[in-house]
């Protein structure tokens, strides 16, 4: 019946709505991301034009921590990983390494080096 998309930047908040004055279906495949997002994008591109690209400030009490995307545990400085945000009082768990498991940690790195790009 309605398609909505809401989003923001550090400078602007906007909501796009698409629908009929007299309620009726937009069709079985319409979603906010498909019907309302293009309108929202066009508006935001216009109102944000010329403004500096400003990242959101990380609030106090939140930390960016590198994790292993496969296990969700903390990644070491030399490990492959991704950065995620956590409340400082609830960090991701430390890996539970055992001596005999130490070689297992290198498997993703080894596969990336051996396989053609994009296959791993």
C-alpha positions in Angstrom: 0.0 0.0 0.0 2.9 2.4 0.8 6.6 2.5 0.2 8.8 4.4 2.6 12.5 5.0 2.8 14.2 6.9 5.7 17.8 7.9 6.0 20.1 10.5 7.2 23.5 12.1 7.0 25.2 14.2 9.7 23.6 17.3 8.0 20.1 16.1 7.0 17.4 13.7 7.8 14.8 12.8 5.1 11.9 10.4 4.6 10.5 9.6 1.2 7.0 8.2 0.9 5.2 6.8 -2.2 1.6 5.8 -2.3 -1.9 6.8 -3.2 -4.3 9.2 -1.5 -7.0 6.6 -1.6 -5.2 3.4 -0.3 -4.6 0.7 -2.9 -1.8 -1.6 -3.8 1.4 -0.4 -5.4 1.9 -3.9 -6.8 3.2 -7.1 -5.3 6.9 -6.3 -5.9 7.2 -2.7 -4.7 9.3 -2.0 -1.6 10.7 1.1 0.0 14.1 0.3 -1.4 12.8 -0.1 -4.9 10.1 2.6 -5.1 11.0 5.3 -2.6 14.8 5.1 -2.5 15.4 6.6 -5.9 13.4 9.7 -4.9 15.2 9.9 -1.6 18.6 9.6 -3.3 17.8 12.4 -5.8 16.6 14.7 -2.9 19.7 14.0 -0.7 22.1 14.5 -3.7 20.6 17.9 -4.2 20.5 19.2 -0.6 23.9 17.8 0.3 25.7 19.1 -2.8 28.7 21.1 -1.8 28.7 20.1 1.8 31.8 18.3 3.1 31.7 14.5 3.4 31.5 14.2 7.2 31.6 10.9 8.9 29.4 10.3 12.0 31.2 11.0 15.2 31.6 7.8 17.3 29.8 8.4 20.6 31.6 8.1 23.9 31.7 4.6 25.3 31.9 3.0 21.8 35.0 1.4 20.4 36.0 0.2 16.9 37.5 -3.2 17.3 38.9 -5.5 14.5 37.2 -8.9 14.5 37.5 -12.2 12.6 34.4 -12.1 10.4 34.1 -15.9 10.5 34.2 -16.4 14.3 33.2 -13.0 15.6 36.2 -13.0 18.0 38.8 -10.3 18.2 41.4 -10.4 15.4 45.1 -9.9 16.1 47.0 -6.9 14.6 48.4 -9.0 11.8 45.2 -11.0 11.2 42.7 -10.3 8.4 39.6 -8.8 9.8 36.9 -6.2 9.7 36.2 -3.3 12.1 33.0 -3.3 14.0 31.7 -1.0 16.7 31.1 -2.3 20.3 30.1 -0.8 23.6 33.3 -0.6 25.6 31.7 -2.7 28.3 30.7 -5.5 25.8 33.7 -6.1 23.6 33.9 -9.2 21.3 35.4 -12.3 23.0 39.1 -13.1 22.8 39.9 -16.1 20.6 40.1 -19.3 22.5 43.4 -20.6 21.0 44.8 -23.9 21.9 48.3 -24.9 20.9 47.1 -27.6 18.5 44.6 -25.2 16.9 47.2 -22.5 16.1 47.6 -23.6 12.5 43.9 -23.5 11.8 44.0 -19.7 12.1 46.1 -19.5 8.9 43.7 -21.4 6.7 41.7 -18.4 5.4 45.0 -16.5 4.7 46.5 -19.5 2.9 43.4 -20.1 0.8 43.4 -16.4 -0.2 47.0 -16.7 -1.3 46.5 -19.9 -3.3 43.2 -19.4 -5.0 42.5 -17.0 -7.8 41.1 -13.7 -6.8 37.4 -13.8 -6.0 37.1 -17.5 -5.4 37.6 -17.3 -1.6 
